[in-house]
Amino acid sequence: MHRTHDQSEPPTSPQCCYQQRGADGFARPLLDGLSAADPKAVSAADDYLQAALQVYQQNRLGILLRTLSATYPHTRTLLGNTLFTHICHAYLKAVAVTSVLTGIGESFPRWLRQQRQADALFADYPFLLALLRFEWGCHQAYHAWQPEAVDLIQCDRWLALSAEQLMAGQTNCEPPPPWRLQPALQLVSSRYPIVDICECLQLIADGQDAELKIAPGQRTTWLIWAAPDQTGITTIDRSMLQLLRWLQAPWRCKRCVAQLTAQFALLPQVLQSGWLVANSTDSAANATDSKRDKGAHHAISC
């Protein structure tokens, strides 16, 4: 059973020191418990605890590296294990790492693109940023929690109450809509065939002969989401993108509802695919990582 911290607990207790000073402070009360009359015992215990802490730190680093490797397997294959591991070491030293394993690496694509020494990588592999975002989207969708389904009756009521404001393009509709985009939903756009590149890199990782073709073509937008039993991946056109932008923020989107008549014909596909979920407090509270919501909002900007 988890024990909550008691305010009356002595300030030198192991738990109190850990809360105040982290792993380094945890060893101090253990050493304080040794006899001050035996400095050799204190020195030996201190050396032992420092060695144990180093083992813990190395184990933790190993877990973080394996997590990044599992999150971005195709990028690791593309760059090679040595270079990829070196980049991951630099990333883990530079950023604050979340305690949730499934959230580790969210900022990795953005961080890598901001490194000047990585310019050569992006010149050699112009699809690299899209590949990183695609892999993160798949990872996020795979580990996503299942939010509450959207209530169509509540949606109809909201649209009826807010019809005049929406038709006029007002930006202060209250209350907010009873729906939101699925938190794990992610968009990736590129002129390079990212799905084909992933499949080719997987063949290479499996030891098969495959030729990586990176010729640019027509820009494609992929939508990645958490389907009930798998990770959903599909391509969408401009009309669907406009509808998703409006559904994300109908009171802020530049296009008012009157301009989206044709796009609303796509709404059954949106509902059937589960891209809309309930916008309730209880549903949002079930999120294991609130950053996922933030990421989904950045994925589809109005």
N, C-alpha and C positions, 0 to 999 in steps of 0.2 A: 504494500500500500504506500502511496506517495505521502511523504511527510512534509507538511507546510512549515515554513520557517517561523519559529517562535521568537517574538520580539525580546523575550526575556532570556534568550539563549546567550551564553557567554560569547563575547566578541572574538575569542580565540578558538572557537569550535571549528572543526574542519569545514562544515557546511557554510558557516558564516564567512570564513576566509575565502572559500571558493567563489562564493557569490560576489565578494568585494574585489578580489584580485585575480580570479581565474585559476588556471592550473598551477601557476607558479606559487600562488598563495596557499594551495592545499597542503603543501608539504610542511609549512611552518608549524602548525599546531602539533603535527606528528613528532617533529623534532623537539618541540617544547616539552613533550611528555617524557623525554629521556632525561636521565640524571645529568644535571649540569656539572656534577663532580667527575664525570667520565667524558672528557672532551674527545677521546678516540672513538667512543661509541657514537657521539654526535656527528663527527666527521665521516665515519663509515656509513651511517644512516643517510647523511646528506648526499654522499657519492652514489649510494644505491638509488635514492629517490631521483636524482638527476639522470642517472642511467635509465631508470624506468620511464621517466618523462621523455627522454630522447626516443626510446623504443615506441612509446605511444605516438609521438609526433611523426615518426617515420611510418608507422602503420596507418595513421590518419592520412598522410600524404599519399600513400599507396592507394587507399580507398578513393580519394578524390581523383587521382589520375585514372584509375580504372573506371570511375563514374563518367569522366569526360570522354574516355575512350569508347565507352558503351553508348554515350549520347551522340557522338560524332564518328561513327565507325567508317563511313565512306571518306570523310576528310582525312582520317588517319591513314587509310589505304592510299589516298591520293598523294599525301605529303611524305609518307613513310613513317615508321614508328619512331625513329630517332628524332627527326625534326618535329614531329607532332608532340612528342613527350617534352622536348625542350620548350616549345611554345606553351604547353600546358603548365610547366613549372613557372614560367614567367607570369602567366595569367594568374595562377594561384597566389603568387607573392604580391601581385599588384592590386587585387580586388578583395573585398570582404566576402567571404564565402558563407552562404546560408547553411543552417543546420539541417535543412531538409534535403536529402540526397537527390530527390527528383527535381529540385530547383537549381541544382548546381550546373553552371554553364549557360544560364539564360543570357548573360551579358557577354558571352564569349565572342559571338560574331561582331558585335559592335566594338568591343575592346580590340580585337585583332585588326579591324579595319582602321582604327585610330593610330596604330603603331606605324611609325615611318619606316622602320626596318622591314615591315611586311609589304611595302609597296611593290617589291619585286615579285612576291607571291601572287598578288592580285593582277600584276601585269602578265605573268605566265599563265595564270588560271583566271581569266576574267569572269568566270561563273562561280568563283569560290564563295563570294558573299551570299549569293542565292542558294548555293549548296548548303552552307552553314545554317541559313534560316530555314531551309526545307527540313534538314535533319532535326533542328530544334522543334519545329512544328510537329513532326512525327513523334518525337519523344514526349512532348507536352500532351498530345492527343492520347498517346498510349497510356499515360499515367493519370489521365484526368479523372476526376470524380464525376458521377452522374447527377446533374442538377435536376430539380423538379421540372416536370413537363409544363409547357405553357398552357394556360386555360383559354380556349378560343372564345368562350362566352365573355370572359372579362375583356378580351381584346376587342370584341365587337362593341361592348359597352363604352370602352375608352374612346374608340374611334368615333362613335356616335356623339359623345359628349364633347370631343375636341375637334369635330369636323370643321366648324367655322374658323377656328384659329389655324388649323392646318392648311385649309384652303387658302387662307390669307398669307400663309408663310410666317406666322408669328413665331417668336422664339421663347415664349414664356408659358407654354402649355402646362397646366397643373390639373390633376396629379400626373406624375410621370407614367409612361406606358407600362402595362403589366408584363411586358416581355423584355428580353435582352438577348443579345447574341450569345451563343454558347461560349463560355469562358475559354475553352481550348481552341476555338476557331482561329485559324491563322491563314493569311494570304502570302503567297510568294510569287513574284513576277520576274520573268527573265526572258531574254532572247535566246537563251541556250536551253537545250532539251534536258532539264534537270532530272526528270524521272529516268530517261534513258542513260544518263550519266551515272545515276545511282545503281541501276541494274548492271552496267558495265563494271563499275568498281566492285560490286558484290561478286561478280564472276572472277575478277582478278584476285580478290581476297580468298576465294575458294580454290585458288590455284589453277584456274582455267585460262586458256588463251582468249584474250579479248582486246579489241582495239578501241581506245577511248576517242570518240569523235566529239570535237568541241566547236564545230562550225556554228556561228550564230544564224538565227532564222527569224521568223515572225515572233513577236513578243507574246508570251503565254502567261496566263495567271492561273495558278493552282490554288485550290481551297483545301485545307487540311482540317479535319475535325474529329472529335471522338465519337465514333459510331458505337452502337451497343456491344458488339462482339469483335470489333477490329478498329483500325485506324482508317478513316475515310479520306480518300484523295480523289479529287476531280478537278477538271478545268472549268472555268466560268468565263462568260463573255462580259462585255461592257454593260449590258442591260442588267444582268444579275449583280454586278458590282455596284451599280447605282442604287438598286433596290436594297442591298445589304447596308449601304451607307445610310440610307434613309431609315431603315429599321434600327440601326444602331443609335441614332439620335434624331428622331423626327422633328424635334423642336429646335434643333440647331443646324440641320442640313440645309445647304444653300438651295436645293431644289424642294419646292413645296409639293404637297401631295398631288396637286392638279397637274404637275409636270411629269408624273410617274404613272400615268394610266396604263400604258403598255407594259411597263415593268411589273405591275401588280399581277399580271397573268402568270408570273413565275412564282407567286407566293405559295401555291400548293407544293411545289418542289422544295421550297425552303422549310415548310412545315413537315413534310414527309421525311426529309433528311435529318430533322432534329436540330437545325441550326438556330432555332429560337427556343429559349427556355424561360421559365417563370422568373420574373423580376421581383421576387419576394425576399424579405429580410431573412426568413428561415432558410431559404435556398442558398442565399449568399453566405450565410454563417457556416454552411457545411464545407466551404472551400478550405482545402488544406494549405493553400498558398495564395494569399490575396493578390499576389503579383500577376497571377494568370489573368485575372479580370483586366488589369491594367494593360497587359500585353495584347489582349484581344482588341482593346480599344485603339491601341496604337497601330494594329494591323490594318484597320480599315478607317482611314482618316477622311473626314468630310471636306 
